[in-house]
């Protein structure tokens, strides 16, 4: 018979319940603050549901009625510098942190202060989509952020905010502040990949982070037991070696005591921790009706849970201890409702037999695109060095060595820089050598990550939004962006605009195009088209070592997320760099004329610049080749492009990737809208086939564009303008 040894979890898993003795020992001021916060939040949420019932909430109204105890009890007692973020059902999480920030010692018998009223007013305005809101109405119910108060933002993507909170926790750890980050999410999110990846990463890096699971038993209408065998969700933490607590979320004191135990570990550097609070939302997923109205819960179940209301539990214990009277509790309830009625009347008005939003409360429609990206630095204040205008001493460097050189230099001069990615701290600079020497020179700032793009990308996004650090992340291949797509596009790319236009996200994402290396369909993407069609990102694609250094230096002065596209075919190519200067800048938004010409304008980027120049020379076409260098919509150099088109009247766009993810499609459309009167023919496009490159060397080469395809595109354009290229020369050039 085999020997069997019962294994124990590496971290404790505790179920915590309070006793009467605990309630008797509880600080009266603590109980009073929790009771007051919960009543304010309850009255707030009831007002939201009333307005939603009148059709005045545009979009969802995910109320937290019934769940107030978990958020309030875990946030009361936090430092102002501690940070929280939350879920789509996050009004109570946001309000608890904001109220604790402006009024840290609420008294149930005291008047409600103007500061508290202002928080409630701005939050209600935001939920209604109005200008006075924290995000000027852009965030609405699901995107509530007030960075000054430590409220990092609630999140509409289930589990989407969890990696961002890890970024805040990472910033706290690196800054050695002793502060913590708490991320709130529900039973639906506990099975999400990004949440589980982040648990692993936070545990591996011992982050001061508390995972707070509000288990309200239902993901919309699906009960938790239907989707997981282990319905005690705190067990997830044990699998990652995370100390975990399970508590009755309808007992605020139990939640508070468990949180204090967890926070003690976090502040001692022994994090992360996890708390599962079993709570109950009294209403449906969205709106003012109970779940029983939709048939997935019984009325008997709802009645039983309502009897455990955390507001009643706290009030009953305080009355028993003679800390308040029933009349005091009733008065508190009435005052909270009165305040919310008054605040609502500042935002809505009578209109016939109903009410409407006051017209002067709406944001100006002209605000719609403001803040998608931040302003670029003032390039007049930096030292710009273009390669064709530099006449000092130079040295020849490989493209990949220029990457390593400039990163090393910037790490020397900027202590806020952190770089992370898979294997970047090993293999003499990762799989490409681009981070060579950094790990030894700057310990603690070069972080090799687990294979978990969603987690480390979101963590980097959270660090960037925190503002104390500027992360650089590396995707070994750009196709991996799909693994981290929520963090890349929904979170990082949209954050500034979504939260009102003033949230900086200074992050650099490096990745490489690897067509021609035999790595197949899932490692060969050109990401330019996908990022250019998604809001918030800036994009640079250097084609020379000189431009890489200057553009990277410029990127690291920006306050937006920036994609840096590299290419495997460029890594071993040589180019001239200033001999003793890695501090110059090549500004974003300025293209480079790589070759002047009169017959055609060729627009291209990255490794296709060299291929386009090669095709032009072999065919003997007098084409102007423009290296775009910056590719996002706001950074395209229309001045240089327009000047060229007005001379040549013919355009060819050359890119390597597949037609389905084409960057050139967007660019061609915009050119024809701007310069139609100057064009003698439609914009010609050179691109790959519909299929992604596959493993077979022959099929891979057939899938993407190179010098031969550029030459064919040039020949078509020249034929259309009435000066065809000699067919024999075309065949000879690329035989």
Secondary structure, 3 states (H helix, E strand, C coil): CCCCCCCCCCCCEEEECCCHHHHHHCCHHHHHHHHHHHHHHHHHHHHHHHHHHCCCCCCCCCCCCCCHHHHHHHHCCCCCCCEEEECCCCHHHHHHHHHHHHCCCCCCCCCCCHHHHHHHHHHHHHHCCECCCCCCCCCHHHCCCEHHHCEEEECCCCCCCHHHHHHHHHHHHHHCCCCCEEEEEECCHHHCHHHHHHHHHHHHCCCCEEEEEEECCEECCEEHHHCCCCCCCCHHHHHCCCEEEEEECCCHHHHHHHHHHHHHHHHCCCCCEEEEEECCCCCCCCCCCCHHHHCCCCHHHHHHHHCCCHHHHHHHHHHHCCCCCHHHHHHHHHHHHHHHHHHHHCCEEEECCEEEECHHHECCHHHCCCCCCCCCCCHHHCCECCHHHCCCCEEEEEHHHHHHHHHHHHHHHCCCEEEEECCCCCCCCCCCCCCCCHHHHCCCCEEECCCCHHHHHHHHHHHHHHCCCEEEEECCCHHHHHCCHHHHHHHHCCHHHHCCCCCCCCCEEEEEECCCCCCCCCCCCCCHHHHHCCCCCEEECCCCHHHHHHHHHHHCCCCCCEEEEEEHHHHCCEEEEECCCCCCECCCCCCEEEECCCCEEEEECCCHHHHHHHHHHHHCCCEEEEECCECCHHHCCHHHHHHHHHHHCCEEEECCCCHHHCCHHHHHHHHHHHHHHHCCCCCEEECCCCCCCCCCHHHHHHHCCCHHHHHHHHHHHHHHCCCCCCHHHHHHHCC
